[in-house]
C-alpha cells in the first residue's frame, strides 16, 4: 500500500495554522513573478560583456540545467507540499543537520533577494533625470545615499506590510504585477526586432564567441542563472496551496517554460539591436559607460522613445514585485527551520492573518542590514547565485535518497528518468557553484559557518530532554562536499589561482559531484525515520481547504 503525499503539519502559536488558499494560477504567477525581476533588465548587458553573442549559449545551457533542477523540485513539492520545502526535503532524507545546512543556504539566498531587487529599482530610478536632479539615490560606487536608504527602506516596509496582511493579498498583488512584468519584455522583443534587427552583430566585435568557452561559462553566474532563479517559490509556499499534489508541479514547469523562452528572445533582441559602431572594439562597452538601462537606451536609439518610458516604469514594478514574493519565501524558510527547532521556536509563530509573522519581520530586518555592506546590485549577484547553487543541489540528492528510502509514497508527479537526472542535477548545481567564482564561494563558506553558530546557540536553549538527534552520520557528506567545492574553486579558473587546466577543472567537478551524490544517497536516514518525520509534518501545519474549494 502506497503512502499518501503529505497534507500538512503541526503549527506553533495559539493553535493558528497556515491557510491553504493558493490555486494553480496563484502558484504559477508566484513562480513567474519571482523569475521575472531585475534579471531581464540588467542581465543581458552583463552577459553580453562577458560572453558576446555566445551569451545565447549561456542562456540555453542555463535553461537546460535549471530545467532539470526544476523537475526535481516539482516532484518533491508535489509529494511533500509543506512550507519552506527546500529546507525540509533534506531534513526528511538526511536529518536535522543536513536540513539546517540546506535551509540556511536557502534562507540566506532568499532573504537577500528583496534588497537586491530594491537596489535594482533604485539604480534605474537614479538614471531618470528629474529624479536624479532632486534626490541623488546612489553614490558613485553604487552604495545607497541617505535618500536611497530612505526610499529603499520604505519599499522593504511595504513588502513587509503586504506579507503580514496575508497570502491572498500577496498573491493578488503579485498576479496583477506579473501580467505587466511579462507583457513589457515581450513588447520590448517585438519592438526591437521590428525596428533594429542587425544580424551582423552576432559575429561582430571579435566573432560569435570573443572570449571562448570561458566566457560562456563565466556568463552563467554573471547574470544568466540569477535571472532564471525563482521557480522554487511555489515550493516554499506549498503549505498554503489549495491542491498541492495537482498544482505545484504544473506551476513550476509552466513558469520555467515561459520564462526561459522569454529570456532567450530578450538576449537575441538585445544583441541584434546594438549599434554596430559600438562593437568595433569588442564587447566591453556595447551601450555606453555606466548605463543601467540598456533596453531603454536601445529603444530610444531605435526611435521608440515611448517604449523607453514604459521600461522605466517597469524598472520600478518588476524588481519590486519580485522582492515582495521573495520576502514571503524567506519567511517560510525560517518558519520551517523554527518548526524543526534548528532555529529559535518563535520563528514558527503564526499571526492572525495565518502567516509566519515573526519570520516576516526577521526578513525585513536582515534585508535592511543587507543594504549596508554591499556596494551595488551586481556585488550581491555572485553571492546569491552561489547560495542558490547550494540550495538547488540539495534537491536532486534528496529526491534520489527519498525515492530509495520512501519509495512507496504516492508521487503525483515523477521526474522522468529520475535515477539519471537526479545525479545529473546535482552535477549541474555544483558546476554553477564553481562558475560563480572563488570570491563568492569562500564568502558563502564563511556564511555557512556563521549559520552553524546560530544552530549551536539554538540547541543550547532547548532542554536536553527535548533535543532531537542531529543524525550526523547521515549528514557526514555535507561538509566534505562544501569544503571540496571551495577547494576546487580556489585552484580553478573562475577567480581562483588557475592551477587547474582548462576543461580538466570541469571534469574534476563532475567526478567529485557524482562521488558525493552516491555517497549521500547511501548515508540517508532509514526508511522508518523518514516516515516518522513526514508523519510529524502531517499533524496540522495547514488548515485543510473547505470541500468545495478542494475540487476547484
ZATINU-113283 format. One line per 3 residues: number of its first residue (from 1); their letters; for each residue y, z, x of C-alpha. Coordinates in nm, 3 decimals. Each point is the difference from the previous one (the first is absolute). Example, Ala and Ser with C-alpha at 12.3 -4.5 7.8 and 13.67 -1.06 7.14 Angstrom:
1	AS	-0.450/0.780/1.230; 0.344/-0.066/0.137
***
This chain:
1	XXX	0.000/0.000/0.000; 0.334/-0.102/0.147; 0.278/0.252/0.038
4	XXX	0.320/-0.062/-0.196; 0.323/-0.101/0.166; 0.241/0.286/0.040
7	XXX	0.210/0.079/-0.305; 0.238/0.262/0.137; 0.013/0.346/0.154
10	XXX	0.143/0.347/-0.026; 0.368/0.084/0.027; 0.220/0.272/0.130
13	XXX	0.304/0.145/-0.171; -0.003/0.154/-0.344; -0.293/-0.204/-0.130
16	XXX	0.204/-0.322/0.018; -0.166/-0.329/0.085; 0.097/-0.349/0.101
19	XXX	0.027/-0.228/-0.302; -0.196/-0.328/-0.016; 0.251/-0.246/-0.140
22	XXX	0.013/-0.300/0.237; -0.165/-0.325/-0.109; -0.080/-0.316/0.194
25	XXX	0.353/-0.140/-0.004; 0.154/0.330/0.108; -0.247/0.031/0.289
28	XXX	0.036/-0.364/0.103; 0.380/0.023/-0.004; -0.018/0.319/0.206
31	XXX	-0.204/-0.188/0.263; 0.226/-0.304/-0.011; 0.316/0.209/0.000
34	XXX	-0.125/0.180/0.310; -0.081/-0.322/0.186; 0.322/-0.186/-0.086
37	XXX	0.265/0.214/0.168; 0.216/-0.046/0.307; -0.283/-0.185/0.174
40	XXX	0.083/-0.337/-0.153; 0.373/0.046/0.061; -0.034/0.083/0.369
43	XXX	-0.353/-0.098/0.107; 0.032/-0.379/0.024; 0.278/0.010/0.259
46	XXX	-0.172/0.265/0.213; -0.335/-0.178/0.002; 0.154/-0.341/0.071
49	XXX	0.177/0.143/0.306; -0.330/0.141/0.127; -0.234/-0.291/-0.081
52	XXX	0.211/-0.302/-0.099; -0.162/-0.232/-0.259; -0.336/0.153/0.094
55	XXX	0.114/0.300/-0.204; -0.168/-0.187/-0.286; -0.331/0.070/0.174
58	XXX	0.104/0.365/0.024; 0.054/0.016/-0.377; -0.330/-0.176/-0.072
61	XXX	-0.188/0.227/0.242; 0.158/0.316/-0.142; -0.072/-0.105/-0.358
64	XXX	-0.370/-0.050/0.080; -0.025/0.332/0.183; 0.181/0.195/-0.268
67	XXX	-0.195/-0.175/-0.275; -0.321/0.146/0.142; 0.159/0.346/0.015
70	XXX	0.135/-0.044/-0.354; -0.349/-0.082/-0.130; -0.136/0.319/0.159
73	XXX	0.275/0.202/-0.167; -0.067/-0.176/-0.330; -0.364/0.114/-0.003
76	XXX	0.083/0.354/0.106; 0.287/0.030/-0.247; -0.210/-0.117/-0.293
79	XXX	-0.293/0.223/0.095; 0.201/0.313/0.084; 0.326/-0.036/-0.202
82	XXX	0.188/0.313/0.100; 0.353/0.071/0.122; 0.062/-0.049/0.371
85	XXX	-0.321/-0.196/0.043; 0.057/-0.106/0.361; -0.014/0.369/0.095
88	XXX	-0.300/0.075/-0.218; -0.245/-0.280/0.074; -0.047/0.119/0.363
91	XXX	-0.014/0.356/-0.135; -0.303/-0.095/-0.212; -0.169/-0.191/0.282
94	XXX	0.074/0.215/0.306; 0.130/0.335/-0.122; 0.338/0.182/0.010
97	XXX	0.083/-0.062/0.368; -0.031/-0.378/-0.028; 0.162/0.011/-0.343
100	XXX	0.301/0.177/0.144; 0.022/-0.248/0.290; 0.011/-0.292/-0.243
103	XXX	0.226/0.180/-0.245; 0.250/0.103/0.266; 0.031/-0.357/0.132
106	XXX	0.026/-0.133/-0.357; 0.264/0.254/-0.096; 0.201/-0.043/0.320
109	XXX	0.013/-0.372/-0.052; 0.081/0.020/-0.373; 0.269/0.266/0.035
112	XXX	0.184/-0.214/0.258; 0.005/-0.314/-0.214; 0.269/0.125/-0.240
115	XXX	0.258/0.065/0.276; -0.098/-0.329/0.168; 0.073/-0.186/-0.323
118	XXX	0.327/0.189/-0.046; 0.108/-0.095/0.354; -0.089/-0.362/-0.076
121	XXX	0.218/0.016/-0.310; 0.289/0.150/0.194; -0.039/-0.259/0.277
124	XXX	0.055/-0.276/-0.253; 0.284/0.181/-0.175; 0.177/0.047/0.332
127	XXX	0.008/-0.379/0.050; 0.193/-0.052/-0.327; 0.362/-0.034/0.110
130	XXX	0.179/0.200/-0.268; -0.252/0.287/0.034; 0.019/0.000/0.380
133	XXX	0.381/0.003/-0.011; 0.005/0.306/-0.227; -0.302/0.202/0.113
136	XXX	-0.160/-0.065/0.338; -0.366/0.095/-0.060; -0.159/-0.062/0.341
139	XXX	0.086/0.075/0.359; -0.033/-0.282/0.255; -0.348/0.125/0.100
142	XXX	-0.124/-0.007/-0.361; 0.021/0.375/-0.074; 0.164/0.111/-0.322
145	XXX	0.363/0.109/-0.007; 0.114/0.293/-0.216; 0.063/-0.244/-0.285
148	XXX	-0.344/-0.156/0.054; -0.168/0.340/-0.007; 0.183/0.088/-0.321
151	XXX	-0.102/-0.320/-0.180; -0.352/0.011/0.142; -0.043/0.360/-0.113
154	XXX	0.127/-0.098/-0.344; -0.267/-0.269/-0.028; -0.270/0.242/0.114
157	XXX	0.118/0.250/-0.263; -0.020/-0.266/-0.272; -0.358/-0.081/0.110
160	XXX	-0.085/0.369/-0.023; 0.147/0.048/-0.348; -0.182/-0.305/-0.140
163	XXX	-0.328/0.121/0.150; 0.046/0.352/-0.136; 0.069/-0.129/-0.352
166	XXX	-0.347/-0.153/-0.023; -0.228/-0.288/0.095; 0.072/-0.195/-0.320
169	XXX	0.371/-0.021/0.084; -0.087/-0.093/0.358; -0.235/-0.275/-0.118
172	XXX	0.251/-0.137/-0.250; 0.285/-0.020/0.251; -0.229/-0.150/0.263
175	XXX	-0.132/-0.267/-0.241; 0.354/-0.116/-0.081; 0.103/-0.015/0.366
178	XXX	-0.320/-0.181/0.104; 0.077/-0.293/-0.230; 0.335/-0.042/0.176
181	XXX	-0.148/0.071/0.343; -0.262/-0.273/-0.042; 0.232/-0.253/-0.165
184	XXX	0.264/0.005/0.275; -0.228/-0.089/0.295; -0.168/-0.268/-0.211
187	XXX	0.343/-0.142/-0.087; 0.092/0.015/0.369; -0.306/-0.206/0.094
190	XXX	0.077/-0.265/-0.261; 0.370/-0.030/0.093; -0.049/-0.010/0.379
193	XXX	-0.289/-0.248/-0.018; 0.207/-0.222/-0.231; 0.327/0.008/0.193
196	XXX	-0.096/0.049/0.364; -0.356/-0.089/0.093; -0.020/-0.121/0.362
199	XXX	-0.361/-0.068/0.111; 0.110/-0.048/0.362; 0.075/0.375/0.026
202	XXX	-0.373/0.075/0.010; -0.025/-0.150/0.349; 0.352/0.081/0.127
205	XXX	0.108/0.263/0.251; -0.301/-0.021/0.228; -0.261/-0.133/-0.240
208	XXX	-0.199/0.147/-0.285; -0.109/0.305/0.201; 0.270/0.061/0.264
211	XXX	-0.146/0.337/0.098; -0.368/-0.091/-0.040; -0.265/0.223/-0.151
214	XXX	0.180/0.309/0.128; 0.296/-0.083/-0.225; -0.226/-0.049/-0.301
217	XXX	-0.159/0.344/0.045; 0.327/0.174/0.094; 0.160/-0.126/-0.322
220	XXX	-0.251/0.195/-0.208; 0.149/0.347/0.059; 0.352/-0.145/0.040
223	XXX	0.027/-0.053/-0.374; -0.295/-0.195/-0.139; -0.239/0.288/-0.063
226	XXX	0.286/0.226/-0.108; 0.103/-0.252/-0.265; -0.351/-0.019/-0.148
229	XXX	-0.057/0.375/-0.014; -0.001/0.179/-0.333; -0.304/-0.114/-0.195
232	XXX	-0.146/0.352/0.026; 0.274/0.156/-0.214; -0.210/-0.057/-0.314
235	XXX	-0.274/0.194/0.179; 0.236/0.293/0.061; 0.095/0.010/-0.370
238	XXX	-0.356/-0.055/-0.124; -0.008/0.352/-0.143; 0.255/-0.122/-0.255
241	XXX	-0.176/-0.327/-0.090; -0.108/-0.038/-0.361; -0.315/-0.203/0.073
244	XXX	-0.037/0.021/0.380; -0.353/-0.137/0.020; 0.116/-0.323/-0.160
247	XXX	0.360/-0.035/0.115; 0.037/0.125/0.358; -0.203/-0.265/0.179
250	XXX	0.160/-0.278/-0.205; 0.350/0.134/0.065; -0.053/0.013/0.377
253	XXX	-0.156/-0.346/0.027; 0.253/-0.178/-0.226; 0.301/0.161/0.170
256	XXX	-0.127/-0.095/0.346; -0.064/-0.360/-0.106; 0.352/-0.038/-0.142
259	XXX	0.173/0.166/0.295; -0.180/-0.185/0.278; 0.065/-0.338/-0.164
262	XXX	0.367/0.085/-0.040; 0.042/0.118/0.360; -0.160/-0.312/0.144
265	XXX	0.232/-0.220/-0.206; 0.301/0.205/0.112; -0.084/-0.045/0.369
268	XXX	-0.042/-0.376/-0.047; 0.335/-0.020/-0.181; 0.173/0.212/0.265
271	XXX	-0.118/-0.209/0.297; 0.070/-0.330/-0.174; 0.354/0.102/-0.102
274	XXX	0.120/0.097/0.349; 0.272/-0.205/0.168; -0.179/-0.209/0.267
277	XXX	0.295/0.052/0.235; -0.073/0.373/0.005; -0.351/-0.068/0.133
280	XXX	0.089/-0.214/0.300; -0.024/0.302/0.230; -0.299/0.159/-0.168
283	XXX	-0.060/0.253/-0.275; 0.185/0.300/0.140; 0.297/-0.037/-0.234
286	XXX	-0.078/-0.245/-0.284; 0.262/0.116/-0.254; 0.270/0.184/0.193
289	XXX	0.026/0.326/0.188; -0.012/0.321/-0.199; -0.049/-0.166/-0.337
292	XXX	-0.206/0.215/-0.233; -0.003/-0.256/-0.280; -0.181/-0.310/0.126
295	XXX	-0.077/-0.146/-0.343; 0.356/0.057/-0.119; 0.130/-0.174/0.312
298	XXX	-0.232/-0.295/-0.051; 0.087/-0.025/-0.369; 0.372/-0.010/0.077
301	XXX	-0.054/-0.264/0.271; -0.201/-0.212/-0.247; 0.290/0.006/-0.248
304	XXX	-0.152/0.259/-0.235; 0.253/0.280/0.037; -0.097/0.126/-0.346
307	XXX	-0.352/0.068/0.131; 0.148/0.202/0.288; 0.168/0.222/-0.261
310	XXX	-0.329/0.044/-0.186; -0.170/0.090/0.327; 0.256/0.270/0.076
313	XXX	-0.068/0.154/-0.340; -0.374/-0.019/0.063; 0.052/0.157/0.344
316	XXX	0.098/0.319/-0.182; -0.255/-0.013/-0.282; -0.309/-0.117/0.188
319	XXX	-0.025/0.262/0.277; 0.121/0.276/-0.231; -0.273/-0.078/-0.254
322	XXX	-0.263/0.017/0.273; 0.133/0.331/0.128; -0.022/0.142/-0.352
325	XXX	-0.371/-0.082/-0.026; -0.086/0.122/0.349; 0.154/0.338/-0.071
328	XXX	-0.247/0.028/-0.289; -0.289/-0.095/0.228; 0.103/0.250/0.267
331	XXX	0.015/0.274/-0.263; -0.355/-0.077/-0.120; -0.132/0.013/0.356
334	XXX	0.142/0.343/0.080; -0.114/0.109/-0.347; -0.355/-0.112/0.088
337	XXX	0.005/0.188/0.331; 0.135/0.307/-0.178; -0.295/-0.016/-0.238
340	XXX	-0.239/-0.035/0.291; 0.171/0.304/0.158; 0.070/-0.172/0.327
343	XXX	0.372/0.031/-0.076; 0.167/0.288/-0.189; -0.128/0.043/-0.355
346	XXX	0.344/-0.016/-0.168; 0.015/-0.371/0.085; -0.260/-0.052/-0.275
349	XXX	0.221/0.159/-0.266; 0.059/-0.218/-0.308; 0.338/0.013/-0.177
352	XXX	0.079/-0.020/-0.371; 0.022/-0.378/0.015; -0.357/-0.004/0.137
355	XXX	0.089/-0.112/0.354; -0.044/0.183/0.335; 0.348/0.149/0.009
358	XXX	-0.019/0.199/0.327; -0.147/-0.298/0.183; 0.278/-0.223/-0.134
361	XXX	0.268/0.235/0.131; -0.179/0.008/0.337; 0.013/-0.381/0.014
364	XXX	0.375/0.017/-0.061; 0.059/0.255/0.278; -0.209/-0.185/0.258
367	XXX	0.161/-0.329/-0.099; 0.341/0.152/0.065; -0.109/0.117/0.345
370	XXX	-0.127/-0.349/0.081; 0.355/-0.133/-0.019; 0.099/0.199/0.308
373	XXX	-0.212/-0.080/0.310; -0.069/-0.369/-0.044; 0.255/-0.266/0.092
376	XXX	-0.071/-0.262/-0.264; -0.235/-0.157/-0.253; -0.181/-0.193/0.271
379	XXX	-0.056/0.312/0.212; -0.209/0.152/-0.277; -0.204/-0.312/-0.078
382	XXX	-0.231/0.021/0.305; -0.081/0.367/-0.059; -0.066/-0.053/-0.370
385	XXX	-0.216/-0.307/0.065; -0.203/0.198/0.253; -0.044/0.288/-0.249
388	XXX	-0.099/-0.247/-0.272; -0.267/-0.148/0.226; -0.159/0.344/0.045
391	XXX	0.024/0.070/-0.371; -0.159/-0.332/-0.088; -0.274/0.042/0.262
394	XXX	-0.136/0.305/-0.179; -0.069/-0.201/-0.318; -0.269/-0.247/0.118
397	XXX	-0.185/0.261/0.206; 0.011/0.242/-0.296; -0.118/-0.275/-0.233
400	XXX	-0.299/-0.078/0.223; -0.088/0.370/0.035; 0.033/0.064/-0.374
403	XXX	-0.217/-0.299/-0.085; -0.267/0.158/0.221; 0.047/0.362/-0.114
406	XXX	0.114/-0.055/-0.359; -0.152/-0.336/-0.079; -0.124/0.089/-0.348
409	XXX	0.349/0.050/-0.140; 0.126/-0.260/-0.247; 0.233/-0.243/0.177
412	XXX	0.204/-0.202/-0.250; 0.105/-0.230/0.284; -0.203/-0.070/0.313
415	XXX	0.150/-0.164/0.307; -0.210/-0.312/0.070; -0.215/0.013/0.315
418	XXX	0.103/0.361/0.049; -0.230/0.068/0.295; 0.172/-0.284/0.187
421	XXX	0.358/0.032/-0.124; 0.019/0.380/0.038; -0.047/0.001/0.381
424	XXX	0.214/-0.314/0.020; 0.277/0.181/-0.188; -0.021/0.289/0.246
427	XXX	0.034/-0.248/0.287; 0.300/-0.164/-0.168; 0.179/0.334/-0.044
430	XXX	-0.057/0.089/0.364; 0.132/-0.335/0.116; 0.317/0.057/-0.203
433	XXX	0.031/0.343/0.162; -0.039/-0.155/0.343; 0.254/-0.275/-0.071
436	XXX	0.249/0.261/-0.119; 0.050/0.080/0.367; -0.047/0.299/0.224
439	XXX	0.351/0.133/-0.066; -0.078/0.052/-0.370; -0.364/0.100/0.055
442	XXX	0.058/0.292/0.237; 0.275/0.136/-0.225; -0.242/-0.014/-0.290
445	XXX	-0.251/0.195/0.210; 0.262/0.274/0.044; 0.065/-0.005/-0.374
448	XXX	-0.372/0.047/-0.061; -0.004/0.306/0.227; 0.295/0.146/-0.188
451	XXX	-0.194/-0.049/-0.321; -0.285/0.209/0.131; 0.243/0.281/0.071
454	XXX	0.086/0.000/-0.372; -0.372/-0.006/-0.083; -0.064/0.304/0.221
457	XXX	0.294/0.190/-0.151; -0.117/-0.086/-0.352; -0.351/0.125/0.065
460	XXX	0.132/0.322/0.152; 0.165/0.072/-0.333; -0.328/-0.037/-0.192
463	XXX	-0.220/0.311/-0.025; -0.307/-0.046/0.219; -0.234/0.024/-0.297
466	XXX	0.173/-0.293/-0.172; 0.010/-0.240/0.295; -0.231/-0.296/-0.031
469	XXX	-0.173/-0.139/0.307; 0.184/-0.281/0.177; -0.323/-0.192/0.071
472	XXX	0.104/-0.062/0.358; -0.324/-0.181/0.084; 0.062/-0.266/-0.266
475	XXX	0.356/-0.044/0.128; -0.100/0.000/0.368; 0.071/-0.372/0.028
478	XXX	0.366/0.021/-0.108; 0.168/0.131/0.317; -0.203/-0.213/0.245
481	XXX	0.093/-0.299/-0.217; 0.374/0.076/-0.008; 0.007/0.101/0.367
484	XXX	-0.195/-0.308/0.101; 0.233/-0.231/-0.192; 0.308/0.156/0.161
487	XXX	-0.163/-0.035/0.343; -0.076/-0.368/-0.064; 0.361/-0.048/-0.113
490	XXX	0.121/0.164/0.323; -0.186/-0.255/0.212; 0.062/-0.280/-0.248
493	XXX	0.244/-0.289/-0.022; 0.220/0.128/-0.284; 0.233/0.252/0.157
496	XXX	-0.266/0.130/0.240; -0.060/-0.063/0.368; -0.155/-0.342/-0.063
499	XXX	-0.301/0.087/0.215; -0.243/-0.140/-0.257; -0.038/-0.379/0.031
502	XXX	0.108/-0.218/-0.289; -0.269/-0.038/-0.269; -0.220/0.258/0.172
505	XXX	0.227/0.267/-0.143; -0.089/-0.121/-0.350; -0.371/-0.004/0.086
508	XXX	0.025/0.362/0.116; 0.174/0.104/-0.325; -0.264/-0.178/-0.210
511	XXX	-0.302/0.144/0.184; 0.150/0.350/0.005; 0.081/-0.021/-0.372
514	XXX	-0.352/-0.105/-0.097; -0.151/0.281/0.210; 0.224/0.257/-0.168
517	XXX	-0.062/-0.140/-0.348; -0.378/0.022/0.014; 0.013/0.338/0.170
520	XXX	0.224/0.132/-0.278; -0.231/-0.129/-0.273; -0.293/0.183/0.161
523	XXX	0.204/0.323/0.021; 0.106/0.000/-0.367; -0.064/0.318/-0.201
526	XXX	-0.331/0.031/-0.189; -0.034/-0.154/-0.344; 0.001/0.338/-0.176
529	XXX	0.329/0.093/0.169; 0.159/-0.324/-0.119; -0.124/0.062/-0.353
532	XXX	0.130/0.358/0.002; 0.345/-0.112/0.120; 0.021/-0.275/-0.261
535	XXX	-0.113/0.233/-0.279; 0.276/0.239/0.097; 0.246/-0.286/-0.054
538	XXX	-0.145/-0.056/-0.348; 0.112/0.340/-0.123; 0.330/-0.100/-0.156
541	XXX	0.267/-0.146/0.230; 0.119/-0.235/-0.273; 0.041/0.034/-0.373
544	XXX	-0.241/-0.250/-0.155; 0.170/-0.274/-0.203; -0.007/0.017/-0.382
547	XXX	-0.287/-0.205/-0.154; 0.230/-0.282/-0.109; 0.159/-0.036/0.342
550	XXX	-0.332/-0.024/0.180; -0.083/-0.332/-0.165; 0.329/-0.172/0.083
***
